[in-house]
Amino acid sequence: MIADNIARIKQDIKTAAKEFDRHTPIKLIAVSKRKPVATIRQALDCGQVDFGENFMQEAVEKIKDLSEDRGIFHFIGPLQSNKAKLAVTYFDLIHTVDRLKIAKTIAKHATNLGKVQKILIQVNVGLEPQKSGILPEQAVELLKAIQPLPALEICGLMTIPPYGHDPEESRPYFTALRELGMSLKQDGLLAQDKPLELSMGMSADYRVAIAEGATMIRVGTAIFGNRE
C-alpha cells in the first residue's frame, strides 16, 4: 500500500508540475508522526527520502533507530526553546520558526555544534489565533532581526491554512504565502542566491499548493493511511 501511494503521489506531482508549468523541483515530505520505524523503513525502501515529524521525543527515538538508513528529517511541529538543541542535532530543516527567541536559540546550538541550520519561517496566513506562525505583516521585522544571527540559513516560508472541506478553499492562503515570499526575497530577506522554498500543501490540497508555487508538500494520510 505504501509503495503504491508514494508512486501515485509522485506521479501526481509530475502531472501537476507539467499542468501548472512548474520548472522548480517539488519535494515530497512524508509525514511520519505516530508511525513506527518499520513503516518508515517501508517508505525508505520505496525510494522516499524526506520525512516530517511533529513530536520531538518520538522523532528523536525513531531517527536514532534509523541512523544507518538514508533519510532526511524535517521538523514540522511547534518548537519549544528547550527542544531546540535536539532539533538542531537531528533535523536537516526546521519548518516552524516564528519568533526571534527560538531563532536565537537555534543559532546558539547550531554554532556550538558547528552546523549551519536550515530553517523556514512559519507564517499564519489565515490569522488564526490558535495556530503558531508569525503574522504576515510582522515577517519583515522578524527577518531583519534574524538575518544577523550566525549559523542559520533562512530558506523560505511555511504555512498551514485554515481547514476547509474543499481544497480550493486553501488557494488564497497559498497565493498569499507565495506573494509574501517573493516580496521578501526581492527585498533580500530570504533565500539569497538560492531558490525560494515554500512549504505548503497536505494530503487534501497538495495539488492546489503545487499550482500556487509549493516547493515542498507535507503528505501523511495519503501515504500512510489514518493515524491511531
mmCIF file of the C-alpha atoms, coordinates in Angstrom:
data_MODEL
# 
_entry.id   MODEL 
# 
loop_
_atom_site.group_PDB 
_atom_site.id 
_atom_site.type_symbol 
_atom_site.label_atom_id 
_atom_site.label_alt_id 
_atom_site.label_comp_id 
_atom_site.label_asym_id 
_atom_site.label_entity_id 
_atom_site.label_seq_id 
_atom_site.pdbx_PDB_ins_code 
_atom_site.Cartn_x 
_atom_site.Cartn_y 
_atom_site.Cartn_z 
_atom_site.occupancy 
_atom_site.B_iso_or_equiv 
_atom_site.pdbx_formal_charge 
_atom_site.auth_seq_id 
_atom_site.auth_comp_id 
_atom_site.auth_asym_id 
_atom_site.auth_atom_id 
_atom_site.pdbx_PDB_model_num 
ATOM 1   C CA . MET A 1 1   ? 0.000   0.000  0.000   1.00 0.00 ? 1   MET A CA 1 
ATOM 2   C CA . ILE A 1 2   ? 2.728   2.473  0.975   1.00 0.00 ? 2   ILE A CA 1 
ATOM 3   C CA . ALA A 1 3   ? 4.693   1.815  -2.211  1.00 0.00 ? 3   ALA A CA 1 
ATOM 4   C CA . ASP A 1 4   ? 1.593   2.325  -4.352  1.00 0.00 ? 4   ASP A CA 1 
ATOM 5   C CA . ASN A 1 5   ? 0.660   5.517  -2.510  1.00 0.00 ? 5   ASN A CA 1 
ATOM 6   C CA . ILE A 1 6   ? 4.122   7.026  -2.864  1.00 0.00 ? 6   ILE A CA 1 
ATOM 7   C CA . ALA A 1 7   ? 4.263   6.142  -6.555  1.00 0.00 ? 7   ALA A CA 1 
ATOM 8   C CA . ARG A 1 8   ? 0.812   7.658  -7.125  1.00 0.00 ? 8   ARG A CA 1 
ATOM 9   C CA . ILE A 1 9   ? 1.634   10.905 -5.323  1.00 0.00 ? 9   ILE A CA 1 
ATOM 10  C CA . LYS A 1 10  ? 4.976   11.300 -7.095  1.00 0.00 ? 10  LYS A CA 1 
ATOM 11  C CA . GLN A 1 11  ? 3.176   10.838 -10.404 1.00 0.00 ? 11  GLN A CA 1 
ATOM 12  C CA . ASP A 1 12  ? 0.597   13.411 -9.275  1.00 0.00 ? 12  ASP A CA 1 
ATOM 13  C CA . ILE A 1 13  ? 3.435   15.830 -8.563  1.00 0.00 ? 13  ILE A CA 1 
ATOM 14  C CA . LYS A 1 14  ? 4.892   15.328 -12.044 1.00 0.00 ? 14  LYS A CA 1 
ATOM 15  C CA . THR A 1 15  ? 1.490   15.735 -13.675 1.00 0.00 ? 15  THR A CA 1 
ATOM 16  C CA . ALA A 1 16  ? 0.656   18.857 -11.682 1.00 0.00 ? 16  ALA A CA 1 
ATOM 17  C CA . ALA A 1 17  ? 4.087   20.385 -12.346 1.00 0.00 ? 17  ALA A CA 1 
ATOM 18  C CA . LYS A 1 18  ? 3.555   19.949 -16.067 1.00 0.00 ? 18  LYS A CA 1 
ATOM 19  C CA . GLU A 1 19  ? -0.048  21.174 -15.939 1.00 0.00 ? 19  GLU A CA 1 
ATOM 20  C CA . PHE A 1 20  ? 0.850   24.310 -13.980 1.00 0.00 ? 20  PHE A CA 1 
ATOM 21  C CA . ASP A 1 21  ? 4.111   24.982 -15.829 1.00 0.00 ? 21  ASP A CA 1 
ATOM 22  C CA . ARG A 1 22  ? 6.285   24.466 -12.775 1.00 0.00 ? 22  ARG A CA 1 
ATOM 23  C CA . HIS A 1 23  ? 10.003  24.162 -13.503 1.00 0.00 ? 23  HIS A CA 1 
ATOM 24  C CA . THR A 1 24  ? 11.441  24.082 -9.974  1.00 0.00 ? 24  THR A CA 1 
ATOM 25  C CA . PRO A 1 25  ? 11.733  20.799 -8.025  1.00 0.00 ? 25  PRO A CA 1 
ATOM 26  C CA . ILE A 1 26  ? 8.822   19.881 -5.752  1.00 0.00 ? 26  ILE A CA 1 
ATOM 27  C CA . LYS A 1 27  ? 9.825   17.796 -2.734  1.00 0.00 ? 27  LYS A CA 1 
ATOM 28  C CA . LEU A 1 28  ? 7.511   15.215 -1.192  1.00 0.00 ? 28  LEU A CA 1 
ATOM 29  C CA . ILE A 1 29  ? 7.806   15.145 2.594   1.00 0.00 ? 29  ILE A CA 1 
ATOM 30  C CA . ALA A 1 30  ? 6.200   12.005 4.045   1.00 0.00 ? 30  ALA A CA 1 
ATOM 31  C CA . VAL A 1 31  ? 4.702   12.983 7.390   1.00 0.00 ? 31  VAL A CA 1 
ATOM 32  C CA . SER A 1 32  ? 5.535   10.011 9.590   1.00 0.00 ? 32  SER A CA 1 
ATOM 33  C CA . LYS A 1 33  ? 4.383   11.231 13.008  1.00 0.00 ? 33  LYS A CA 1 
ATOM 34  C CA . ARG A 1 34  ? 2.780   8.484  15.102  1.00 0.00 ? 34  ARG A CA 1 
ATOM 35  C CA . LYS A 1 35  ? 4.053   5.897  12.630  1.00 0.00 ? 35  LYS A CA 1 
ATOM 36  C CA . PRO A 1 36  ? 6.570   3.214  13.708  1.00 0.00 ? 36  PRO A CA 1 
ATOM 37  C CA . VAL A 1 37  ? 10.113  2.810  12.443  1.00 0.00 ? 37  VAL A CA 1 
ATOM 38  C CA . ALA A 1 38  ? 9.115   -0.271 10.438  1.00 0.00 ? 38  ALA A CA 1 
ATOM 39  C CA . THR A 1 39  ? 6.641   1.814  8.447   1.00 0.00 ? 39  THR A CA 1 
ATOM 40  C CA . ILE A 1 40  ? 9.237   4.487  7.738   1.00 0.00 ? 40  ILE A CA 1 
ATOM 41  C CA . ARG A 1 41  ? 11.628  1.791  6.533   1.00 0.00 ? 41  ARG A CA 1 
ATOM 42  C CA . GLN A 1 42  ? 8.958   0.596  4.097   1.00 0.00 ? 42  GLN A CA 1 
ATOM 43  C CA . ALA A 1 43  ? 8.819   4.108  2.667   1.00 0.00 ? 43  ALA A CA 1 
ATOM 44  C CA . LEU A 1 44  ? 12.619  4.324  2.526   1.00 0.00 ? 44  LEU A CA 1 
ATOM 45  C CA . ASP A 1 45  ? 12.689  1.039  0.621   1.00 0.00 ? 45  ASP A CA 1 
ATOM 46  C CA . CYS A 1 46  ? 10.349  2.645  -1.938  1.00 0.00 ? 46  CYS A CA 1 
ATOM 47  C CA . GLY A 1 47  ? 12.808  5.466  -2.540  1.00 0.00 ? 47  GLY A CA 1 
ATOM 48  C CA . GLN A 1 48  ? 11.179  8.051  -0.273  1.00 0.00 ? 48  GLN A CA 1 
ATOM 49  C CA . VAL A 1 49  ? 13.881  10.240 1.283   1.00 0.00 ? 49  VAL A CA 1 
ATOM 50  C CA . ASP A 1 50  ? 12.259  13.124 3.163   1.00 0.00 ? 50  ASP A CA 1 
ATOM 51  C CA . PHE A 1 51  ? 10.168  12.656 6.302   1.00 0.00 ? 51  PHE A CA 1 
ATOM 52  C CA . GLY A 1 52  ? 8.315   15.122 8.523   1.00 0.00 ? 52  GLY A CA 1 
ATOM 53  C CA . GLU A 1 53  ? 7.912   14.750 12.274  1.00 0.00 ? 53  GLU A CA 1 
ATOM 54  C CA . ASN A 1 54  ? 5.882   16.830 14.750  1.00 0.00 ? 54  ASN A CA 1 
ATOM 55  C CA . PHE A 1 55  ? 6.780   15.446 18.176  1.00 0.00 ? 55  PHE A CA 1 
ATOM 56  C CA . MET A 1 56  ? 10.378  15.794 19.301  1.00 0.00 ? 56  MET A CA 1 
ATOM 57  C CA . GLN A 1 57  ? 10.896  12.866 21.671  1.00 0.00 ? 57  GLN A CA 1 
ATOM 58  C CA . GLU A 1 58  ? 9.112   10.411 19.374  1.00 0.00 ? 58  GLU A CA 1 
ATOM 59  C CA . ALA A 1 59  ? 11.062  11.696 16.399  1.00 0.00 ? 59  ALA A CA 1 
ATOM 60  C CA . VAL A 1 60  ? 14.479  11.509 18.059  1.00 0.00 ? 60  VAL A CA 1 
ATOM 61  C CA . GLU A 1 61  ? 13.924  7.884  19.069  1.00 0.00 ? 61  GLU A CA 1 
ATOM 62  C CA . LYS A 1 62  ? 12.947  6.969  15.516  1.00 0.00 ? 62  LYS A CA 1 
ATOM 63  C CA . ILE A 1 63  ? 15.824  8.881  13.923  1.00 0.00 ? 63  ILE A CA 1 
ATOM 64  C CA . LYS A 1 64  ? 18.295  7.104  16.214  1.00 0.00 ? 64  LYS A CA 1 
ATOM 65  C CA . ASP A 1 65  ? 16.828  3.738  15.191  1.00 0.00 ? 65  ASP A CA 1 
ATOM 66  C CA . LEU A 1 66  ? 17.146  4.759  11.549  1.00 0.00 ? 66  LEU A CA 1 
ATOM 67  C CA . SER A 1 67  ? 20.708  6.066  11.843  1.00 0.00 ? 67  SER A CA 1 
ATOM 68  C CA . GLU A 1 68  ? 22.048  3.566  9.315   1.00 0.00 ? 68  GLU A CA 1 
ATOM 69  C CA . ASP A 1 69  ? 19.330  4.380  6.782   1.00 0.00 ? 69  ASP A CA 1 
ATOM 70  C CA . ARG A 1 70  ? 19.469  7.306  4.389   1.00 0.00 ? 70  ARG A CA 1 
ATOM 71  C CA . GLY A 1 71  ? 16.603  9.544  5.441   1.00 0.00 ? 71  GLY A CA 1 
ATOM 72  C CA . ILE A 1 72  ? 16.309  13.326 5.680   1.00 0.00 ? 72  ILE A CA 1 
ATOM 73  C CA . PHE A 1 73  ? 14.141  14.609 8.517   1.00 0.00 ? 73  PHE A CA 1 
ATOM 74  C CA . HIS A 1 74  ? 12.117  17.808 8.714   1.00 0.00 ? 74  HIS A CA 1 
ATOM 75  C CA . PHE A 1 75  ? 10.721  19.175 11.964  1.00 0.00 ? 75  PHE A CA 1 
ATOM 76  C CA . ILE A 1 76  ? 7.224   20.456 11.184  1.00 0.00 ? 76  ILE A CA 1 
ATOM 77  C CA . GLY A 1 77  ? 5.667   20.844 14.645  1.00 0.00 ? 77  GLY A CA 1 
ATOM 78  C CA . PRO A 1 78  ? 5.709   23.727 17.131  1.00 0.00 ? 78  PRO A CA 1 
ATOM 79  C CA . LEU A 1 79  ? 9.189   24.056 18.608  1.00 0.00 ? 79  LEU A CA 1 
ATOM 80  C CA . GLN A 1 80  ? 9.887   24.944 22.238  1.00 0.00 ? 80  GLN A CA 1 
ATOM 81  C CA . SER A 1 81  ? 13.190  26.511 23.246  1.00 0.00 ? 81  SER A CA 1 
ATOM 82  C CA . ASN A 1 82  ? 14.098  23.580 25.494  1.00 0.00 ? 82  ASN A CA 1 
ATOM 83  C CA . LYS A 1 83  ? 13.850  21.229 22.487  1.00 0.00 ? 83  LYS A CA 1 
ATOM 84  C CA . ALA A 1 84  ? 15.859  23.415 20.116  1.00 0.00 ? 84  ALA A CA 1 
ATOM 85  C CA . LYS A 1 85  ? 19.154  21.584 20.687  1.00 0.00 ? 85  LYS A CA 1 
ATOM 86  C CA . LEU A 1 86  ? 17.516  18.277 19.735  1.00 0.00 ? 86  LEU A CA 1 
ATOM 87  C CA . ALA A 1 87  ? 16.018  19.895 16.651  1.00 0.00 ? 87  ALA A CA 1 
ATOM 88  C CA . VAL A 1 88  ? 19.420  21.164 15.519  1.00 0.00 ? 88  VAL A CA 1 
ATOM 89  C CA . THR A 1 89  ? 21.096  17.850 16.300  1.00 0.00 ? 89  THR A CA 1 
ATOM 90  C CA . TYR A 1 90  ? 18.676  15.602 14.441  1.00 0.00 ? 90  TYR A CA 1 
ATOM 91  C CA . PHE A 1 91  ? 16.837  17.603 11.767  1.00 0.00 ? 91  PHE A CA 1 
ATOM 92  C CA . ASP A 1 92  ? 18.005  18.870 8.393   1.00 0.00 ? 92  ASP A CA 1 
ATOM 93  C CA . LEU A 1 93  ? 15.299  21.549 8.124   1.00 0.00 ? 93  LEU A CA 1 
ATOM 94  C CA . ILE A 1 94  ? 13.129  23.195 10.785  1.00 0.00 ? 94  ILE A CA 1 
ATOM 95  C CA . HIS A 1 95  ? 9.894   24.465 9.216   1.00 0.00 ? 95  HIS A CA 1 
ATOM 96  C CA . THR A 1 96  ? 8.354   26.232 12.195  1.00 0.00 ? 96  THR A CA 1 
ATOM 97  C CA . VAL A 1 97  ? 10.477  29.201 13.264  1.00 0.00 ? 97  VAL A CA 1 
ATOM 98  C CA . ASP A 1 98  ? 8.074   32.006 14.165  1.00 0.00 ? 98  ASP A CA 1 
ATOM 99  C CA . ARG A 1 99  ? 9.776   34.200 16.766  1.00 0.00 ? 99  ARG A CA 1 
ATOM 100 C CA . LEU A 1 100 ? 13.145  35.758 17.433  1.00 0.00 ? 100 LEU A CA 1 
ATOM 101 C CA . LYS A 1 101 ? 13.700  33.896 20.711  1.00 0.00 ? 101 LYS A CA 1 
ATOM 102 C CA . ILE A 1 102 ? 13.565  30.453 19.077  1.00 0.00 ? 102 ILE A CA 1 
ATOM 103 C CA . ALA A 1 103 ? 15.743  31.636 16.171  1.00 0.00 ? 103 ALA A CA 1 
ATOM 104 C CA . LYS A 1 104 ? 18.394  32.840 18.626  1.00 0.00 ? 104 LYS A CA 1 
ATOM 105 C CA . THR A 1 105 ? 18.287  29.542 20.496  1.00 0.00 ? 105 THR A CA 1 
ATOM 106 C CA . ILE A 1 106 ? 18.617  27.534 17.291  1.00 0.00 ? 106 ILE A CA 1 
ATOM 107 C CA . ALA A 1 107 ? 21.520  29.737 16.179  1.00 0.00 ? 107 ALA A CA 1 
ATOM 108 C CA . LYS A 1 108 ? 23.302  29.229 19.500  1.00 0.00 ? 108 LYS A CA 1 
ATOM 109 C CA . HIS A 1 109 ? 23.037  25.439 19.350  1.00 0.00 ? 109 HIS A CA 1 
ATOM 110 C CA . ALA A 1 110 ? 23.950  25.314 15.654  1.00 0.00 ? 110 ALA A CA 1 
ATOM 111 C CA . THR A 1 111 ? 27.063  27.388 16.356  1.00 0.00 ? 111 THR A CA 1 
ATOM 112 C CA . ASN A 1 112 ? 28.049  25.091 19.222  1.00 0.00 ? 112 ASN A CA 1 
ATOM 113 C CA . LEU A 1 113 ? 27.554  22.030 17.013  1.00 0.00 ? 113 LEU A CA 1 
ATOM 114 C CA . GLY A 1 114 ? 29.447  23.526 14.069  1.00 0.00 ? 114 GLY A CA 1 
ATOM 115 C CA . LYS A 1 115 ? 26.384  23.294 11.844  1.00 0.00 ? 115 LYS A CA 1 
ATOM 116 C CA . VAL A 1 116 ? 24.542  25.702 9.577   1.00 0.00 ? 116 VAL A CA 1 
ATOM 117 C CA . GLN A 1 117 ? 20.892  25.012 10.394  1.00 0.00 ? 117 GLN A CA 1 
ATOM 118 C CA . LYS A 1 118 ? 18.363  25.397 7.605   1.00 0.00 ? 118 LYS A CA 1 
ATOM 119 C CA . ILE A 1 119 ? 15.082  26.980 8.693   1.00 0.00 ? 119 ILE A CA 1 
ATOM 120 C CA . LEU A 1 120 ? 11.761  28.159 7.317   1.00 0.00 ? 120 LEU A CA 1 
ATOM 121 C CA . ILE A 1 121 ? 9.672   30.942 8.785   1.00 0.00 ? 121 ILE A CA 1 
ATOM 122 C CA . GLN A 1 122 ? 6.155   29.786 9.660   1.00 0.00 ? 122 GLN A CA 1 
ATOM 123 C CA . VAL A 1 123 ? 3.529   32.350 8.655   1.00 0.00 ? 123 VAL A CA 1 
ATOM 124 C CA . ASN A 1 124 ? -0.022  32.357 9.991   1.00 0.00 ? 124 ASN A CA 1 
ATOM 125 C CA . VAL A 1 125 ? -1.621  33.453 6.723   1.00 0.00 ? 125 VAL A CA 1 
ATOM 126 C CA . GLY A 1 126 ? -5.100  32.581 7.989   1.00 0.00 ? 126 GLY A CA 1 
ATOM 127 C CA . LEU A 1 127 ? -4.691  34.878 11.019  1.00 0.00 ? 127 LEU A CA 1 
ATOM 128 C CA . GLU A 1 128 ? -5.963  32.062 13.260  1.00 0.00 ? 128 GLU A CA 1 
ATOM 129 C CA . PRO A 1 129 ? -5.323  32.810 16.955  1.00 0.00 ? 129 PRO A CA 1 
ATOM 130 C CA . GLN A 1 130 ? -4.988  29.129 17.867  1.00 0.00 ? 130 GLN A CA 1 
ATOM 131 C CA . LYS A 1 131 ? -2.193  28.498 15.368  1.00 0.00 ? 131 LYS A CA 1 
ATOM 132 C CA . SER A 1 132 ? 1.525   29.131 15.513  1.00 0.00 ? 132 SER A CA 1 
ATOM 133 C CA . GLY A 1 133 ? 3.215   31.384 12.993  1.00 0.00 ? 133 GLY A CA 1 
ATOM 134 C CA . ILE A 1 134 ? 4.216   34.984 12.536  1.00 0.00 ? 134 ILE A CA 1 
ATOM 135 C CA . LEU A 1 135 ? 1.542   37.300 11.152  1.00 0.00 ? 135 LEU A CA 1 
ATOM 136 C CA . PRO A 1 136 ? 2.302   38.300 7.538   1.00 0.00 ? 136 PRO A CA 1 
ATOM 137 C CA . GLU A 1 137 ? 2.723   41.973 8.397   1.00 0.00 ? 137 GLU A CA 1 
ATOM 138 C CA . GLN A 1 138 ? 5.339   41.086 11.034  1.00 0.00 ? 138 GLN A CA 1 
ATOM 139 C CA . ALA A 1 139 ? 7.504   38.984 8.713   1.00 0.00 ? 139 ALA A CA 1 
ATOM 140 C CA . VAL A 1 140 ? 9.806   41.796 7.584   1.00 0.00 ? 140 VAL A CA 1 
ATOM 141 C CA . GLU A 1 141 ? 10.610  42.848 11.148  1.00 0.00 ? 141 GLU A CA 1 
ATOM 142 C CA . LEU A 1 142 ? 11.291  39.247 12.221  1.00 0.00 ? 142 LEU A CA 1 
ATOM 143 C CA . LEU A 1 143 ? 13.517  38.501 9.244   1.00 0.00 ? 143 LEU A CA 1 
ATOM 144 C CA . LYS A 1 144 ? 15.538  41.683 9.728   1.00 0.00 ? 144 LYS A CA 1 
ATOM 145 C CA . ALA A 1 145 ? 16.150  40.603 13.329  1.00 0.00 ? 145 ALA A CA 1 
ATOM 146 C CA . ILE A 1 146 ? 17.076  37.022 12.382  1.00 0.00 ? 146 ILE A CA 1 
ATOM 147 C CA . GLN A 1 147 ? 19.382  37.813 9.453   1.00 0.00 ? 147 GLN A CA 1 
ATOM 148 C CA . PRO A 1 148 ? 22.438  38.816 11.524  1.00 0.00 ? 148 PRO A CA 1 
ATOM 149 C CA . LEU A 1 149 ? 22.305  35.615 13.583  1.00 0.00 ? 149 LEU A CA 1 
ATOM 150 C CA . PRO A 1 150 ? 25.118  33.126 12.886  1.00 0.00 ? 150 PRO A CA 1 
ATOM 151 C CA . ALA A 1 151 ? 24.774  29.549 11.671  1.00 0.00 ? 151 ALA A CA 1 
ATOM 152 C CA . LEU A 1 152 ? 21.305  29.940 10.150  1.00 0.00 ? 152 LEU A CA 1 
ATOM 153 C CA . GLU A 1 153 ? 20.206  29.562 6.535   1.00 0.00 ? 153 GLU A CA 1 
ATOM 154 C CA . ILE A 1 154 ? 16.758  31.081 6.036   1.00 0.00 ? 154 ILE A CA 1 
ATOM 155 C CA . CYS A 1 155 ? 15.424  29.071 3.108   1.00 0.00 ? 155 CYS A CA 1 
ATOM 156 C CA . GLY A 1 156 ? 11.840  30.273 2.813   1.00 0.00 ? 156 GLY A CA 1 
ATOM 157 C CA . LEU A 1 157 ? 8.361   30.156 4.319   1.00 0.00 ? 157 LEU A CA 1 
ATOM 158 C CA . MET A 1 158 ? 5.876   27.577 5.612   1.00 0.00 ? 158 MET A CA 1 
ATOM 159 C CA . THR A 1 159 ? 2.155   27.769 6.319   1.00 0.00 ? 159 THR A CA 1 
ATOM 160 C CA . ILE A 1 160 ? -0.823  25.687 7.423   1.00 0.00 ? 160 ILE A CA 1 
ATOM 161 C CA . PRO A 1 161 ? -4.015  27.228 6.003   1.00 0.00 ? 161 PRO A CA 1 
ATOM 162 C CA . PRO A 1 162 ? -7.375  27.145 7.774   1.00 0.00 ? 162 PRO A CA 1 
ATOM 163 C CA . TYR A 1 163 ? -9.160  23.825 7.491   1.00 0.00 ? 163 TYR A CA 1 
ATOM 164 C CA . GLY A 1 164 ? -11.653 23.599 4.647   1.00 0.00 ? 164 GLY A CA 1 
ATOM 165 C CA . HIS A 1 165 ? -13.828 20.899 3.116   1.00 0.00 ? 165 HIS A CA 1 
ATOM 166 C CA . ASP A 1 166 ? -12.845 21.888 -0.438  1.00 0.00 ? 166 ASP A CA 1 
ATOM 167 C CA . PRO A 1 167 ? -9.140  22.018 -1.426  1.00 0.00 ? 167 PRO A CA 1 
ATOM 168 C CA . GLU A 1 168 ? -9.871  25.211 -3.366  1.00 0.00 ? 168 GLU A CA 1 
ATOM 169 C CA . GLU A 1 169 ? -10.514 26.952 -0.046  1.00 0.00 ? 169 GLU A CA 1 
ATOM 170 C CA . SER A 1 170 ? -6.763  26.764 0.604   1.00 0.00 ? 170 SER A CA 1 
ATOM 171 C CA . ARG A 1 171 ? -5.819  28.564 -2.608  1.00 0.00 ? 171 ARG A CA 1 
ATOM 172 C CA . PRO A 1 172 ? -5.927  32.186 -1.387  1.00 0.00 ? 172 PRO A CA 1 
ATOM 173 C CA . TYR A 1 173 ? -3.691  31.305 1.565   1.00 0.00 ? 173 TYR A CA 1 
ATOM 174 C CA . PHE A 1 174 ? -1.157  29.554 -0.661  1.00 0.00 ? 174 PHE A CA 1 
ATOM 175 C CA . THR A 1 175 ? -1.229  32.526 -3.034  1.00 0.00 ? 175 THR A CA 1 
ATOM 176 C CA . ALA A 1 176 ? -0.638  34.887 -0.115  1.00 0.00 ? 176 ALA A CA 1 
ATOM 177 C CA . LEU A 1 177 ? 2.375   32.877 1.078   1.00 0.00 ? 177 LEU A CA 1 
ATOM 178 C CA . ARG A 1 178 ? 3.892   32.805 -2.407  1.00 0.00 ? 178 ARG A CA 1 
ATOM 179 C CA . GLU A 1 179 ? 3.430   36.555 -2.869  1.00 0.00 ? 179 GLU A CA 1 
ATOM 180 C CA . LEU A 1 180 ? 4.886   37.272 0.564   1.00 0.00 ? 180 LEU A CA 1 
ATOM 181 C CA . GLY A 1 181 ? 7.858   35.016 -0.136  1.00 0.00 ? 181 GLY A CA 1 
ATOM 182 C CA . MET A 1 182 ? 8.561   36.663 -3.474  1.00 0.00 ? 182 MET A CA 1 
ATOM 183 C CA . SER A 1 183 ? 8.368   40.115 -1.902  1.00 0.00 ? 183 SER A CA 1 
ATOM 184 C CA . LEU A 1 184 ? 10.719  39.158 0.943   1.00 0.00 ? 184 LEU A CA 1 
ATOM 185 C CA . LYS A 1 185 ? 13.162  37.550 -1.473  1.00 0.00 ? 185 LYS A CA 1 
ATOM 186 C CA . GLN A 1 186 ? 13.127  40.630 -3.690  1.00 0.00 ? 186 GLN A CA 1 
ATOM 187 C CA . ASP A 1 187 ? 13.939  42.724 -0.612  1.00 0.00 ? 187 ASP A CA 1 
ATOM 188 C CA . GLY A 1 188 ? 16.944  40.493 0.116   1.00 0.00 ? 188 GLY A CA 1 
ATOM 189 C CA . LEU A 1 189 ? 15.478  38.990 3.289   1.00 0.00 ? 189 LEU A CA 1 
ATOM 190 C CA . LEU A 1 190 ? 15.004  35.386 2.125   1.00 0.00 ? 190 LEU A CA 1 
ATOM 191 C CA . ALA A 1 191 ? 16.869  32.664 0.270   1.00 0.00 ? 191 ALA A CA 1 
ATOM 192 C CA . GLN A 1 192 ? 19.688  34.814 -1.030  1.00 0.00 ? 192 GLN A CA 1 
ATOM 193 C CA . ASP A 1 193 ? 21.480  33.202 -4.006  1.00 0.00 ? 193 ASP A CA 1 
ATOM 194 C CA . LYS A 1 194 ? 19.197  30.131 -3.745  1.00 0.00 ? 194 LYS A CA 1 
ATOM 195 C CA . PRO A 1 195 ? 15.665  29.253 -4.858  1.00 0.00 ? 195 PRO A CA 1 
ATOM 196 C CA . LEU A 1 196 ? 12.869  30.284 -2.507  1.00 0.00 ? 196 LEU A CA 1 
ATOM 197 C CA . GLU A 1 197 ? 11.372  27.348 -0.594  1.00 0.00 ? 197 GLU A CA 1 
ATOM 198 C CA . LEU A 1 198 ? 7.626   27.301 0.110   1.00 0.00 ? 198 LEU A CA 1 
ATOM 199 C CA . SER A 1 199 ? 6.387   24.503 2.372   1.00 0.00 ? 199 SER A CA 1 
ATOM 200 C CA . MET A 1 200 ? 2.630   24.286 1.894   1.00 0.00 ? 200 MET A CA 1 
ATOM 201 C CA . GLY A 1 201 ? 0.001   21.721 0.993   1.00 0.00 ? 201 GLY A CA 1 
ATOM 202 C CA . MET A 1 202 ? -1.014  18.455 2.658   1.00 0.00 ? 202 MET A CA 1 
ATOM 203 C CA . SER A 1 203 ? -2.853  15.284 1.685   1.00 0.00 ? 203 SER A CA 1 
ATOM 204 C CA . ALA A 1 204 ? -6.111  17.001 0.738   1.00 0.00 ? 204 ALA A CA 1 
ATOM 205 C CA . ASP A 1 205 ? -4.844  20.101 -1.033  1.00 0.00 ? 205 ASP A CA 1 
ATOM 206 C CA . TYR A 1 206 ? -1.316  19.489 -2.321  1.00 0.00 ? 206 TYR A CA 1 
ATOM 207 C CA . ARG A 1 207 ? -2.291  19.855 -5.990  1.00 0.00 ? 207 ARG A CA 1 
ATOM 208 C CA . VAL A 1 208 ? -3.627  23.349 -5.267  1.00 0.00 ? 208 VAL A CA 1 
ATOM 209 C CA . ALA A 1 209 ? -0.427  24.120 -3.381  1.00 0.00 ? 209 ALA A CA 1 
ATOM 210 C CA . ILE A 1 210 ? 1.679   22.999 -6.340  1.00 0.00 ? 210 ILE A CA 1 
ATOM 211 C CA . ALA A 1 211 ? -0.353  25.239 -8.640  1.00 0.00 ? 211 ALA A CA 1 
ATOM 212 C CA . GLU A 1 212 ? 0.381   28.157 -6.321  1.00 0.00 ? 212 GLU A CA 1 
ATOM 213 C CA . GLY A 1 213 ? 4.124   27.582 -6.087  1.00 0.00 ? 213 GLY A CA 1 
ATOM 214 C CA . ALA A 1 214 ? 4.817   24.999 -3.378  1.00 0.00 ? 214 ALA A CA 1 
ATOM 215 C CA . THR A 1 215 ? 8.332   23.575 -3.447  1.00 0.00 ? 215 THR A CA 1 
ATOM 216 C CA . MET A 1 216 ? 7.620   21.186 -0.544  1.00 0.00 ? 216 MET A CA 1 
ATOM 217 C CA . ILE A 1 217 ? 4.378   19.366 0.190   1.00 0.00 ? 217 ILE A CA 1 
ATOM 218 C CA . ARG A 1 218 ? 3.769   17.604 3.517   1.00 0.00 ? 218 ARG A CA 1 
ATOM 219 C CA . VAL A 1 219 ? 1.751   14.437 2.980   1.00 0.00 ? 219 VAL A CA 1 
ATOM 220 C CA . GLY A 1 220 ? 0.900   11.920 5.705   1.00 0.00 ? 220 GLY A CA 1 
ATOM 221 C CA . THR A 1 221 ? -2.519  10.289 5.485   1.00 0.00 ? 221 THR A CA 1 
ATOM 222 C CA . ALA A 1 222 ? -2.386  9.848  1.700   1.00 0.00 ? 222 ALA A CA 1 
ATOM 223 C CA . ILE A 1 223 ? 0.835   7.831  2.132   1.00 0.00 ? 223 ILE A CA 1 
ATOM 224 C CA . PHE A 1 224 ? 0.487   6.013  5.446   1.00 0.00 ? 224 PHE A CA 1 
ATOM 225 C CA . GLY A 1 225 ? -3.269  5.957  5.985   1.00 0.00 ? 225 GLY A CA 1 
ATOM 226 C CA . ASN A 1 226 ? -5.138  7.261  9.019   1.00 0.00 ? 226 ASN A CA 1 
ATOM 227 C CA . ARG A 1 227 ? -3.304  7.539  12.337  1.00 0.00 ? 227 ARG A CA 1 
ATOM 228 C CA . GLU A 1 228 ? -4.484  5.989  15.562  1.00 0.00 ? 228 GLU A CA 1 
# 
